[in-house]
Amino acid sequence: MIADKDFFLIELNDGQVDFERLFSNCLPVYLEIGSGKGEFISQYPTHHPDWNFIGLEARGKRINNILRKLSPAVNPNVRLARCFVDAKINETFAPDSINGAYIQHPDPWPKKKHHRRRLINQDFLNALAQILKHDAFIQVSTDHDGYAAWIVDEFMQNPYFEPVYDKNIQEIPLLDEHIVTWFEHEQKRRGFDPKYMLYRKI
């Protein structure tokens, strides 16, 4: 049994989330879409105690692994939800309620016949734009060159976002608090160069 499961794990099936009730405060809320093995969601929020974070992850085994890395004393501003994220994300979170989102190394679905499964597409970006506040950011990273080009193209086509740095693959400055995820570490070890992209809702 995971000791603090009830503290961190939340259900998203009951409509839009009441953040003030969930966190017992009115601090800004950020999403990590696809929390993987939990390096980011367990470490990054400790640098920002005045922000709240919700990690969204589809796989139950990964959720359990993340829960083992969290404790209420160290991570009081973190919650987790097991869910599959797609263009219906605007049915879960209220309009203009999210201050930013991190999408790190989403599945690139490299085969052409599977491209329709890629998370970053117009329907998803339109839904995400609904829940993001004005000036909110989206930080996206991928180690797949083809997917990076796809992501840039999708954002360029979308009327709700603009690149923070330029309209190409962006070499955004990484902060000292940048968290290297397991996926990023593995792909770097294999010789793949991660691409980091930063967009702002307009």
URURBEL-V9038 format. One line per field, one symbol per residue. ss: DSSP state (H for helix, E for strand, C for the rest). phi: phi as a letter, one per 40 degrees, with the letter a starting at -180 (. if undefined). psi: psi as a letter, one per 20 degrees, with the letter a starting at -180 (. if undefined). A space follows every 10 residues. Layout:
BEGIN
ss->???
phi->???
psi->???
END
This chain:
BEGIN
ss->CCCCHHHHEE CCCCCCCCHH HHHCCCCEEE EEECCCCCHH HHHHHHHCCC EEEEEEECCH HHHHHHHCCC CCCCCCCEEE EECCCCCCHH HCCCCCCEEE EEEECCCCCC CHHHHHHCCC CHHHHHHHHH HEEEEEEEEE EECCHHHHHH HHHHHHHCCC EEECCCCCCC ECCCCCCCCC CHHHHHHHHC CCCCEEEEEE EC
phi->.cdbdccccb cbcbgccccc ccbfabccbb bbcgcfcgcc ccbdcccbcc bbbbcbaccc ccdcccdccb adccbcbbbb acaccaccdc ccbcdfbbci abbbfcdcfc cdcbdccccc accccccccc cccdgcbbbb babbdccdcc cdcccccccc bbccbacbdb cccccdcdbc cdcccccccc gcbcbbbbbb cb
psi->pogkghghpq qkikaqpnhg hgikrkqqpq qoonicjjgg hhgghhimij qqppppphph hgghhghiiq qhhhlikpqq poqppbjjhi ihqqqlipir qpoolqpimh phijhiipgo rggghgghhh iqrpjqqppp qqjogghghg gggghhipii qqqhgajapp mqpprhjppo rggggghghi jqoqppqpqp p.
END
